Amino acid sequence: MRDRLWCLLTGWGAVGVVYNLTDAFQRPGTVLSPSFIDQMVSFNPAGIWLYLSFFLVIPLGYLTCPVGRLHWLRNAMVITALFSGAVYLLWPTTMLYPTFTPDASLSARMLTQLIHVDSAQNCLPSLHMALTTLAVWAMSSRAHLLRTLCFLLWYLAIGFSILQLRRHLFVDLLSGTALALCVGALLRRAARHAQMTSQGRIP
């Protein structure tokens, strides 16, 4: 358990450092245009609860994934954050956010708080989506198909909530997912290669 908590702290903590530093030092971002998919999803503050469930799925990934995937998950998150941070600095992006007048509902108040603390830039790629992809990947297993299906539905629900709240555009989600899959796959391939080399199966 100590190793899991340490990986959670260092992996997710590194993401927070990169995200906040790049937001502080980047220049004004290029405004991205919404796609027809973005326009099909109606703005709804009620999506805040699914959006915030991200803060459950990440620690759940570290605390429940197979031990053999723990360091992979930590390393994948750190590398994904570093690559995203480089993009945020070299090509910062933003979007046109909807005019939002909060009402008395708890969802609206929570969204107002999120807007105050979240970056108005750091859009592409979406780290919110990238980290969710890695956490769900770490927890998924062919041996537990029903549980894996539930995680995938949760993943899709979080993605939908991001569009509902207009925190990212669809292209941000696609790029975040693609980045996570590429980094994760490369790390798994490197780990297999290192294992085969240590066993003397590769000269």
Rosetta constraint file for C-alpha pairs under 8 A:
AtomPair CA 1 CA 5 HARMONIC 6.24 0.50
AtomPair CA 1 CA 63 HARMONIC 7.65 0.50
AtomPair CA 2 CA 6 HARMONIC 6.12 0.50
AtomPair CA 3 CA 7 HARMONIC 6.12 0.50
AtomPair CA 4 CA 8 HARMONIC 6.16 0.50
AtomPair CA 4 CA 62 HARMONIC 6.01 0.50
AtomPair CA 4 CA 63 HARMONIC 6.00 0.50
AtomPair CA 4 CA 70 HARMONIC 7.04 0.50
AtomPair CA 5 CA 9 HARMONIC 6.09 0.50
AtomPair CA 5 CA 62 HARMONIC 7.56 0.50
AtomPair CA 5 CA 63 HARMONIC 7.48 0.50
AtomPair CA 6 CA 10 HARMONIC 6.10 0.50
AtomPair CA 7 CA 11 HARMONIC 5.59 0.50
AtomPair CA 7 CA 12 HARMONIC 7.99 0.50
AtomPair CA 7 CA 62 HARMONIC 7.35 0.50
AtomPair CA 7 CA 70 HARMONIC 7.33 0.50
AtomPair CA 7 CA 71 HARMONIC 6.93 0.50
AtomPair CA 7 CA 74 HARMONIC 5.77 0.50
AtomPair CA 8 CA 12 HARMONIC 5.66 0.50
AtomPair CA 8 CA 13 HARMONIC 7.52 0.50
AtomPair CA 8 CA 59 HARMONIC 6.63 0.50
AtomPair CA 8 CA 62 HARMONIC 6.00 0.50
AtomPair CA 8 CA 74 HARMONIC 6.99 0.50
AtomPair CA 9 CA 13 HARMONIC 5.32 0.50
AtomPair CA 10 CA 14 HARMONIC 5.84 0.50
AtomPair CA 10 CA 74 HARMONIC 7.41 0.50
AtomPair CA 11 CA 15 HARMONIC 6.69 0.50
AtomPair CA 11 CA 73 HARMONIC 7.93 0.50
AtomPair CA 11 CA 74 HARMONIC 4.63 0.50
AtomPair CA 11 CA 75 HARMONIC 6.86 0.50
AtomPair CA 11 CA 77 HARMONIC 5.98 0.50
AtomPair CA 11 CA 78 HARMONIC 5.70 0.50
AtomPair CA 12 CA 16 HARMONIC 6.50 0.50
AtomPair CA 12 CA 74 HARMONIC 7.62 0.50
AtomPair CA 12 CA 77 HARMONIC 7.09 0.50
AtomPair CA 12 CA 78 HARMONIC 7.62 0.50
AtomPair CA 13 CA 17 HARMONIC 6.37 0.50
AtomPair CA 14 CA 18 HARMONIC 6.24 0.50
AtomPair CA 14 CA 78 HARMONIC 6.10 0.50
AtomPair CA 14 CA 81 HARMONIC 7.51 0.50
AtomPair CA 15 CA 19 HARMONIC 6.02 0.50
AtomPair CA 15 CA 77 HARMONIC 7.08 0.50
AtomPair CA 15 CA 78 HARMONIC 6.27 0.50
AtomPair CA 15 CA 81 HARMONIC 5.31 0.50
AtomPair CA 15 CA 82 HARMONIC 7.83 0.50
AtomPair CA 16 CA 20 HARMONIC 6.12 0.50
AtomPair CA 17 CA 21 HARMONIC 6.01 0.50
AtomPair CA 18 CA 22 HARMONIC 6.02 0.50
AtomPair CA 18 CA 81 HARMONIC 6.47 0.50
AtomPair CA 18 CA 82 HARMONIC 6.71 0.50
AtomPair CA 18 CA 85 HARMONIC 5.99 0.50
AtomPair CA 19 CA 23 HARMONIC 6.26 0.50
AtomPair CA 19 CA 81 HARMONIC 7.51 0.50
AtomPair CA 19 CA 85 HARMONIC 6.63 0.50
AtomPair CA 19 CA 122 HARMONIC 7.58 0.50
AtomPair CA 20 CA 24 HARMONIC 6.23 0.50
AtomPair CA 21 CA 25 HARMONIC 6.34 0.50
AtomPair CA 22 CA 26 HARMONIC 5.73 0.50
AtomPair CA 22 CA 85 HARMONIC 6.04 0.50
AtomPair CA 22 CA 88 HARMONIC 6.41 0.50
AtomPair CA 22 CA 89 HARMONIC 6.14 0.50
AtomPair CA 22 CA 122 HARMONIC 7.89 0.50
AtomPair CA 23 CA 88 HARMONIC 7.78 0.50
AtomPair CA 23 CA 119 HARMONIC 6.58 0.50
AtomPair CA 23 CA 121 HARMONIC 7.01 0.50
AtomPair CA 23 CA 122 HARMONIC 6.76 0.50
AtomPair CA 25 CA 89 HARMONIC 7.55 0.50
AtomPair CA 26 CA 88 HARMONIC 7.03 0.50
AtomPair CA 26 CA 89 HARMONIC 5.19 0.50
AtomPair CA 26 CA 92 HARMONIC 6.76 0.50
AtomPair CA 27 CA 89 HARMONIC 7.50 0.50
AtomPair CA 27 CA 92 HARMONIC 6.94 0.50
AtomPair CA 28 CA 92 HARMONIC 6.87 0.50
AtomPair CA 28 CA 93 HARMONIC 7.77 0.50
AtomPair CA 29 CA 91 HARMONIC 7.15 0.50
AtomPair CA 29 CA 92 HARMONIC 4.40 0.50
AtomPair CA 29 CA 93 HARMONIC 4.16 0.50
AtomPair CA 29 CA 94 HARMONIC 5.33 0.50
AtomPair CA 29 CA 121 HARMONIC 6.49 0.50
AtomPair CA 30 CA 91 HARMONIC 7.57 0.50
AtomPair CA 30 CA 92 HARMONIC 6.27 0.50
AtomPair CA 30 CA 93 HARMONIC 4.56 0.50
AtomPair CA 30 CA 94 HARMONIC 5.84 0.50
AtomPair CA 30 CA 95 HARMONIC 7.86 0.50
AtomPair CA 31 CA 93 HARMONIC 5.88 0.50
AtomPair CA 31 CA 94 HARMONIC 4.84 0.50
AtomPair CA 31 CA 95 HARMONIC 4.85 0.50
AtomPair CA 31 CA 96 HARMONIC 6.97 0.50
AtomPair CA 32 CA 93 HARMONIC 6.70 0.50
AtomPair CA 32 CA 94 HARMONIC 6.15 0.50
AtomPair CA 32 CA 95 HARMONIC 5.19 0.50
AtomPair CA 32 CA 96 HARMONIC 7.74 0.50
AtomPair CA 33 CA 95 HARMONIC 6.92 0.50
AtomPair CA 33 CA 96 HARMONIC 7.90 0.50
AtomPair CA 34 CA 38 HARMONIC 5.61 0.50
AtomPair CA 34 CA 39 HARMONIC 6.79 0.50
AtomPair CA 34 CA 169 HARMONIC 6.24 0.50
AtomPair CA 34 CA 170 HARMONIC 7.64 0.50
AtomPair CA 35 CA 39 HARMONIC 6.47 0.50
AtomPair CA 35 CA 169 HARMONIC 7.72 0.50
AtomPair CA 35 CA 170 HARMONIC 7.15 0.50
AtomPair CA 35 CA 171 HARMONIC 7.98 0.50
AtomPair CA 36 CA 40 HARMONIC 6.21 0.50
AtomPair CA 37 CA 41 HARMONIC 6.75 0.50
AtomPair CA 37 CA 170 HARMONIC 6.94 0.50
AtomPair CA 38 CA 163 HARMONIC 6.61 0.50
AtomPair CA 38 CA 169 HARMONIC 6.31 0.50
AtomPair CA 38 CA 170 HARMONIC 6.13 0.50
AtomPair CA 41 CA 163 HARMONIC 6.69 0.50
AtomPair CA 41 CA 164 HARMONIC 6.10 0.50
AtomPair CA 42 CA 164 HARMONIC 6.02 0.50
AtomPair CA 43 CA 163 HARMONIC 7.68 0.50
AtomPair CA 43 CA 164 HARMONIC 4.78 0.50
AtomPair CA 43 CA 165 HARMONIC 5.74 0.50
AtomPair CA 43 CA 166 HARMONIC 6.72 0.50
AtomPair CA 44 CA 164 HARMONIC 5.45 0.50
AtomPair CA 44 CA 165 HARMONIC 6.01 0.50
AtomPair CA 45 CA 107 HARMONIC 5.71 0.50
AtomPair CA 45 CA 108 HARMONIC 5.51 0.50
AtomPair CA 45 CA 111 HARMONIC 6.40 0.50
AtomPair CA 45 CA 164 HARMONIC 7.33 0.50
AtomPair CA 45 CA 165 HARMONIC 5.98 0.50
AtomPair CA 46 CA 107 HARMONIC 5.37 0.50
AtomPair CA 46 CA 108 HARMONIC 7.37 0.50
AtomPair CA 47 CA 51 HARMONIC 6.18 0.50
AtomPair CA 47 CA 107 HARMONIC 7.90 0.50
AtomPair CA 47 CA 161 HARMONIC 4.82 0.50
AtomPair CA 47 CA 162 HARMONIC 7.56 0.50
AtomPair CA 47 CA 164 HARMONIC 6.04 0.50
AtomPair CA 47 CA 165 HARMONIC 6.27 0.50
AtomPair CA 48 CA 52 HARMONIC 6.01 0.50
AtomPair CA 48 CA 107 HARMONIC 6.31 0.50
AtomPair CA 48 CA 110 HARMONIC 7.11 0.50
AtomPair CA 48 CA 111 HARMONIC 6.23 0.50
AtomPair CA 48 CA 161 HARMONIC 6.86 0.50
AtomPair CA 48 CA 165 HARMONIC 6.98 0.50
AtomPair CA 49 CA 53 HARMONIC 6.27 0.50
AtomPair CA 49 CA 107 HARMONIC 7.56 0.50
AtomPair CA 50 CA 54 HARMONIC 7.36 0.50
AtomPair CA 50 CA 157 HARMONIC 6.70 0.50
AtomPair CA 50 CA 158 HARMONIC 5.51 0.50
AtomPair CA 50 CA 161 HARMONIC 5.98 0.50
AtomPair CA 51 CA 158 HARMONIC 5.38 0.50
AtomPair CA 51 CA 159 HARMONIC 7.89 0.50
AtomPair CA 51 CA 161 HARMONIC 5.42 0.50
AtomPair CA 51 CA 162 HARMONIC 6.16 0.50
AtomPair CA 52 CA 56 HARMONIC 7.71 0.50
AtomPair CA 53 CA 57 HARMONIC 6.41 0.50
AtomPair CA 53 CA 158 HARMONIC 7.42 0.50
AtomPair CA 54 CA 58 HARMONIC 6.28 0.50
AtomPair CA 54 CA 128 HARMONIC 7.54 0.50
AtomPair CA 54 CA 132 HARMONIC 6.78 0.50
AtomPair CA 54 CA 158 HARMONIC 7.02 0.50
AtomPair CA 55 CA 59 HARMONIC 7.09 0.50
AtomPair CA 56 CA 60 HARMONIC 6.08 0.50
AtomPair CA 57 CA 61 HARMONIC 6.02 0.50
AtomPair CA 57 CA 132 HARMONIC 7.00 0.50
AtomPair CA 57 CA 135 HARMONIC 6.77 0.50
AtomPair CA 57 CA 136 HARMONIC 7.60 0.50
AtomPair CA 58 CA 62 HARMONIC 6.72 0.50
AtomPair CA 58 CA 131 HARMONIC 7.24 0.50
AtomPair CA 58 CA 132 HARMONIC 6.64 0.50
AtomPair CA 58 CA 135 HARMONIC 5.68 0.50
AtomPair CA 59 CA 63 HARMONIC 6.08 0.50
AtomPair CA 60 CA 64 HARMONIC 5.84 0.50
AtomPair CA 60 CA 65 HARMONIC 7.88 0.50
AtomPair CA 60 CA 135 HARMONIC 7.78 0.50
AtomPair CA 61 CA 65 HARMONIC 5.54 0.50
AtomPair CA 61 CA 135 HARMONIC 4.71 0.50
AtomPair CA 61 CA 136 HARMONIC 6.64 0.50
AtomPair CA 61 CA 138 HARMONIC 6.30 0.50
AtomPair CA 61 CA 139 HARMONIC 5.82 0.50
AtomPair CA 62 CA 70 HARMONIC 6.41 0.50
AtomPair CA 62 CA 73 HARMONIC 7.48 0.50
AtomPair CA 62 CA 135 HARMONIC 7.37 0.50
AtomPair CA 64 CA 139 HARMONIC 6.72 0.50
AtomPair CA 65 CA 69 HARMONIC 6.49 0.50
AtomPair CA 65 CA 70 HARMONIC 6.58 0.50
AtomPair CA 65 CA 138 HARMONIC 5.55 0.50
AtomPair CA 65 CA 139 HARMONIC 4.66 0.50
AtomPair CA 65 CA 140 HARMONIC 7.96 0.50
AtomPair CA 66 CA 70 HARMONIC 6.71 0.50
AtomPair CA 66 CA 138 HARMONIC 7.50 0.50
AtomPair CA 66 CA 139 HARMONIC 7.24 0.50
AtomPair CA 68 CA 72 HARMONIC 7.70 0.50
AtomPair CA 69 CA 73 HARMONIC 6.01 0.50
AtomPair CA 69 CA 138 HARMONIC 6.26 0.50
AtomPair CA 70 CA 74 HARMONIC 6.44 0.50
AtomPair CA 70 CA 138 HARMONIC 7.78 0.50
AtomPair CA 71 CA 75 HARMONIC 6.00 0.50
AtomPair CA 72 CA 76 HARMONIC 5.88 0.50
AtomPair CA 72 CA 184 HARMONIC 7.64 0.50
AtomPair CA 72 CA 187 HARMONIC 6.94 0.50
AtomPair CA 72 CA 188 HARMONIC 7.38 0.50
AtomPair CA 73 CA 77 HARMONIC 6.18 0.50
AtomPair CA 73 CA 134 HARMONIC 6.68 0.50
AtomPair CA 73 CA 135 HARMONIC 7.14 0.50
AtomPair CA 73 CA 138 HARMONIC 6.58 0.50
AtomPair CA 73 CA 184 HARMONIC 7.91 0.50
AtomPair CA 74 CA 78 HARMONIC 6.35 0.50
AtomPair CA 75 CA 79 HARMONIC 6.15 0.50
AtomPair CA 76 CA 80 HARMONIC 5.93 0.50
AtomPair CA 76 CA 134 HARMONIC 7.46 0.50
AtomPair CA 76 CA 180 HARMONIC 7.46 0.50
AtomPair CA 76 CA 183 HARMONIC 6.09 0.50
AtomPair CA 76 CA 184 HARMONIC 5.69 0.50
AtomPair CA 76 CA 187 HARMONIC 7.12 0.50
AtomPair CA 77 CA 81 HARMONIC 6.03 0.50
AtomPair CA 77 CA 131 HARMONIC 6.46 0.50
AtomPair CA 77 CA 134 HARMONIC 7.30 0.50
AtomPair CA 77 CA 180 HARMONIC 7.98 0.50
AtomPair CA 78 CA 82 HARMONIC 6.21 0.50
AtomPair CA 79 CA 83 HARMONIC 6.13 0.50
AtomPair CA 79 CA 183 HARMONIC 7.26 0.50
AtomPair CA 80 CA 84 HARMONIC 6.05 0.50
AtomPair CA 80 CA 127 HARMONIC 7.99 0.50
AtomPair CA 80 CA 130 HARMONIC 7.62 0.50
AtomPair CA 80 CA 179 HARMONIC 6.87 0.50
AtomPair CA 80 CA 180 HARMONIC 6.36 0.50
AtomPair CA 80 CA 183 HARMONIC 6.64 0.50
AtomPair CA 81 CA 85 HARMONIC 5.92 0.50
AtomPair CA 81 CA 127 HARMONIC 7.12 0.50
AtomPair CA 82 CA 86 HARMONIC 6.27 0.50
AtomPair CA 83 CA 87 HARMONIC 6.51 0.50
AtomPair CA 84 CA 88 HARMONIC 6.16 0.50
AtomPair CA 84 CA 124 HARMONIC 7.81 0.50
AtomPair CA 84 CA 125 HARMONIC 6.31 0.50
AtomPair CA 84 CA 127 HARMONIC 7.33 0.50
AtomPair CA 85 CA 89 HARMONIC 6.25 0.50
AtomPair CA 86 CA 90 HARMONIC 6.05 0.50
AtomPair CA 87 CA 91 HARMONIC 5.40 0.50
AtomPair CA 87 CA 92 HARMONIC 6.71 0.50
AtomPair CA 87 CA 124 HARMONIC 7.73 0.50
AtomPair CA 87 CA 125 HARMONIC 7.90 0.50
AtomPair CA 88 CA 92 HARMONIC 4.41 0.50
AtomPair CA 88 CA 93 HARMONIC 7.10 0.50
AtomPair CA 88 CA 122 HARMONIC 5.58 0.50
AtomPair CA 88 CA 123 HARMONIC 7.90 0.50
AtomPair CA 88 CA 124 HARMONIC 7.42 0.50
AtomPair CA 92 CA 121 HARMONIC 6.71 0.50
AtomPair CA 92 CA 122 HARMONIC 6.31 0.50
AtomPair CA 92 CA 123 HARMONIC 7.61 0.50
AtomPair CA 92 CA 124 HARMONIC 7.76 0.50
AtomPair CA 93 CA 121 HARMONIC 5.57 0.50
AtomPair CA 93 CA 122 HARMONIC 6.10 0.50
AtomPair CA 93 CA 123 HARMONIC 5.54 0.50
AtomPair CA 93 CA 124 HARMONIC 6.32 0.50
AtomPair CA 94 CA 120 HARMONIC 6.34 0.50
AtomPair CA 94 CA 121 HARMONIC 4.51 0.50
AtomPair CA 94 CA 122 HARMONIC 6.84 0.50
AtomPair CA 94 CA 123 HARMONIC 5.69 0.50
AtomPair CA 95 CA 120 HARMONIC 7.88 0.50
AtomPair CA 95 CA 121 HARMONIC 7.59 0.50
AtomPair CA 95 CA 123 HARMONIC 7.71 0.50
AtomPair CA 95 CA 168 HARMONIC 7.68 0.50
AtomPair CA 95 CA 169 HARMONIC 7.82 0.50
AtomPair CA 97 CA 166 HARMONIC 6.51 0.50
AtomPair CA 97 CA 167 HARMONIC 7.72 0.50
AtomPair CA 98 CA 166 HARMONIC 7.28 0.50
AtomPair CA 102 CA 108 HARMONIC 5.21 0.50
AtomPair CA 102 CA 109 HARMONIC 6.43 0.50
AtomPair CA 102 CA 112 HARMONIC 6.94 0.50
AtomPair CA 103 CA 108 HARMONIC 6.07 0.50
AtomPair CA 103 CA 109 HARMONIC 7.42 0.50
AtomPair CA 104 CA 108 HARMONIC 6.97 0.50
AtomPair CA 104 CA 109 HARMONIC 7.10 0.50
AtomPair CA 105 CA 109 HARMONIC 6.42 0.50
AtomPair CA 106 CA 110 HARMONIC 6.10 0.50
AtomPair CA 107 CA 111 HARMONIC 6.18 0.50
AtomPair CA 108 CA 112 HARMONIC 6.19 0.50
AtomPair CA 109 CA 113 HARMONIC 6.44 0.50
AtomPair CA 110 CA 114 HARMONIC 6.30 0.50
AtomPair CA 111 CA 115 HARMONIC 6.19 0.50
AtomPair CA 112 CA 116 HARMONIC 6.42 0.50
AtomPair CA 113 CA 117 HARMONIC 6.59 0.50
AtomPair CA 114 CA 118 HARMONIC 5.79 0.50
AtomPair CA 115 CA 119 HARMONIC 7.80 0.50
AtomPair CA 122 CA 126 HARMONIC 7.42 0.50
AtomPair CA 123 CA 168 HARMONIC 6.04 0.50
AtomPair CA 123 CA 169 HARMONIC 7.80 0.50
AtomPair CA 123 CA 172 HARMONIC 6.13 0.50
AtomPair CA 124 CA 171 HARMONIC 7.44 0.50
AtomPair CA 124 CA 172 HARMONIC 4.60 0.50
AtomPair CA 124 CA 173 HARMONIC 7.85 0.50
AtomPair CA 124 CA 175 HARMONIC 6.78 0.50
AtomPair CA 124 CA 176 HARMONIC 7.19 0.50
AtomPair CA 125 CA 130 HARMONIC 7.85 0.50
AtomPair CA 125 CA 171 HARMONIC 7.94 0.50
AtomPair CA 125 CA 172 HARMONIC 4.80 0.50
AtomPair CA 125 CA 173 HARMONIC 6.76 0.50
AtomPair CA 125 CA 174 HARMONIC 7.77 0.50
AtomPair CA 125 CA 175 HARMONIC 5.03 0.50
AtomPair CA 125 CA 176 HARMONIC 4.49 0.50
AtomPair CA 125 CA 179 HARMONIC 7.73 0.50
AtomPair CA 126 CA 130 HARMONIC 6.18 0.50
AtomPair CA 126 CA 168 HARMONIC 7.08 0.50
AtomPair CA 126 CA 172 HARMONIC 5.01 0.50
AtomPair CA 126 CA 173 HARMONIC 5.48 0.50
AtomPair CA 126 CA 175 HARMONIC 6.94 0.50
AtomPair CA 126 CA 176 HARMONIC 4.66 0.50
AtomPair CA 126 CA 177 HARMONIC 7.90 0.50
AtomPair CA 127 CA 131 HARMONIC 5.84 0.50
AtomPair CA 127 CA 176 HARMONIC 6.00 0.50
AtomPair CA 128 CA 132 HARMONIC 6.32 0.50
AtomPair CA 128 CA 176 HARMONIC 7.80 0.50
AtomPair CA 129 CA 133 HARMONIC 6.12 0.50
AtomPair CA 129 CA 158 HARMONIC 7.94 0.50
AtomPair CA 129 CA 159 HARMONIC 6.62 0.50
AtomPair CA 129 CA 173 HARMONIC 5.75 0.50
AtomPair CA 129 CA 176 HARMONIC 5.63 0.50
AtomPair CA 129 CA 177 HARMONIC 6.10 0.50
AtomPair CA 130 CA 134 HARMONIC 6.43 0.50
AtomPair CA 130 CA 173 HARMONIC 7.68 0.50
AtomPair CA 130 CA 176 HARMONIC 4.51 0.50
AtomPair CA 130 CA 177 HARMONIC 4.96 0.50
AtomPair CA 130 CA 178 HARMONIC 7.84 0.50
AtomPair CA 130 CA 179 HARMONIC 6.86 0.50
AtomPair CA 130 CA 180 HARMONIC 5.11 0.50
AtomPair CA 131 CA 135 HARMONIC 6.16 0.50
AtomPair CA 131 CA 180 HARMONIC 7.19 0.50
AtomPair CA 132 CA 136 HARMONIC 6.08 0.50
AtomPair CA 132 CA 155 HARMONIC 6.58 0.50
AtomPair CA 133 CA 137 HARMONIC 6.01 0.50
AtomPair CA 133 CA 155 HARMONIC 7.09 0.50
AtomPair CA 133 CA 177 HARMONIC 6.22 0.50
AtomPair CA 133 CA 180 HARMONIC 6.51 0.50
AtomPair CA 133 CA 181 HARMONIC 7.60 0.50
AtomPair CA 134 CA 138 HARMONIC 6.09 0.50
AtomPair CA 134 CA 180 HARMONIC 6.23 0.50
AtomPair CA 134 CA 181 HARMONIC 7.54 0.50
AtomPair CA 134 CA 184 HARMONIC 7.27 0.50
AtomPair CA 135 CA 139 HARMONIC 6.43 0.50
AtomPair CA 136 CA 140 HARMONIC 6.07 0.50
AtomPair CA 136 CA 151 HARMONIC 6.03 0.50
AtomPair CA 136 CA 152 HARMONIC 6.96 0.50
AtomPair CA 136 CA 155 HARMONIC 7.06 0.50
AtomPair CA 139 CA 148 HARMONIC 7.35 0.50
AtomPair CA 139 CA 151 HARMONIC 7.91 0.50
AtomPair CA 140 CA 144 HARMONIC 7.48 0.50
AtomPair CA 140 CA 145 HARMONIC 7.93 0.50
AtomPair CA 140 CA 147 HARMONIC 7.50 0.50
AtomPair CA 140 CA 148 HARMONIC 4.83 0.50
AtomPair CA 140 CA 151 HARMONIC 7.34 0.50
AtomPair CA 141 CA 145 HARMONIC 6.54 0.50
AtomPair CA 141 CA 148 HARMONIC 6.19 0.50
AtomPair CA 142 CA 148 HARMONIC 7.62 0.50
AtomPair CA 144 CA 148 HARMONIC 6.13 0.50
AtomPair CA 145 CA 149 HARMONIC 6.02 0.50
AtomPair CA 146 CA 150 HARMONIC 6.35 0.50
AtomPair CA 147 CA 151 HARMONIC 6.36 0.50
AtomPair CA 148 CA 152 HARMONIC 6.22 0.50
AtomPair CA 149 CA 153 HARMONIC 6.20 0.50
AtomPair CA 150 CA 154 HARMONIC 6.17 0.50
AtomPair CA 151 CA 155 HARMONIC 6.11 0.50
AtomPair CA 152 CA 156 HARMONIC 6.25 0.50
AtomPair CA 153 CA 157 HARMONIC 6.09 0.50
AtomPair CA 154 CA 158 HARMONIC 6.21 0.50
AtomPair CA 155 CA 159 HARMONIC 6.35 0.50
AtomPair CA 156 CA 160 HARMONIC 6.18 0.50
AtomPair CA 157 CA 161 HARMONIC 6.15 0.50
AtomPair CA 158 CA 162 HARMONIC 6.33 0.50
AtomPair CA 159 CA 163 HARMONIC 6.73 0.50
AtomPair CA 159 CA 173 HARMONIC 7.17 0.50
AtomPair CA 160 CA 164 HARMONIC 6.19 0.50
AtomPair CA 161 CA 165 HARMONIC 6.13 0.50
AtomPair CA 162 CA 166 HARMONIC 6.17 0.50
AtomPair CA 162 CA 167 HARMONIC 5.59 0.50
AtomPair CA 162 CA 168 HARMONIC 6.13 0.50
AtomPair CA 163 CA 167 HARMONIC 6.50 0.50
AtomPair CA 163 CA 168 HARMONIC 6.09 0.50
AtomPair CA 163 CA 169 HARMONIC 6.33 0.50
AtomPair CA 163 CA 170 HARMONIC 7.00 0.50
AtomPair CA 168 CA 172 HARMONIC 6.05 0.50
AtomPair CA 168 CA 173 HARMONIC 7.18 0.50
AtomPair CA 169 CA 173 HARMONIC 6.73 0.50
AtomPair CA 170 CA 174 HARMONIC 6.29 0.50
AtomPair CA 171 CA 175 HARMONIC 6.09 0.50
AtomPair CA 172 CA 176 HARMONIC 6.01 0.50
AtomPair CA 173 CA 177 HARMONIC 6.06 0.50
AtomPair CA 174 CA 178 HARMONIC 6.06 0.50
AtomPair CA 175 CA 179 HARMONIC 6.00 0.50
AtomPair CA 176 CA 180 HARMONIC 6.23 0.50
AtomPair CA 177 CA 181 HARMONIC 6.18 0.50
AtomPair CA 178 CA 182 HARMONIC 6.12 0.50
AtomPair CA 179 CA 183 HARMONIC 6.11 0.50
AtomPair CA 180 CA 184 HARMONIC 5.90 0.50
AtomPair CA 181 CA 185 HARMONIC 5.93 0.50
AtomPair CA 182 CA 186 HARMONIC 6.11 0.50
AtomPair CA 183 CA 187 HARMONIC 6.19 0.50
AtomPair CA 184 CA 188 HARMONIC 6.22 0.50
AtomPair CA 185 CA 189 HARMONIC 6.14 0.50
AtomPair CA 186 CA 190 HARMONIC 6.10 0.50
AtomPair CA 187 CA 191 HARMONIC 6.10 0.50
AtomPair CA 188 CA 192 HARMONIC 6.23 0.50
AtomPair CA 189 CA 193 HARMONIC 6.15 0.50
AtomPair CA 190 CA 194 HARMONIC 6.12 0.50
AtomPair CA 191 CA 195 HARMONIC 6.15 0.50
AtomPair CA 192 CA 196 HARMONIC 6.16 0.50
AtomPair CA 193 CA 197 HARMONIC 6.09 0.50
AtomPair CA 194 CA 198 HARMONIC 6.16 0.50
AtomPair CA 195 CA 199 HARMONIC 6.33 0.50
AtomPair CA 196 CA 200 HARMONIC 6.35 0.50
AtomPair CA 196 CA 201 HARMONIC 5.27 0.50
AtomPair CA 196 CA 202 HARMONIC 6.17 0.50
AtomPair CA 197 CA 201 HARMONIC 5.72 0.50
AtomPair CA 197 CA 202 HARMONIC 5.01 0.50
AtomPair CA 197 CA 203 HARMONIC 7.10 0.50
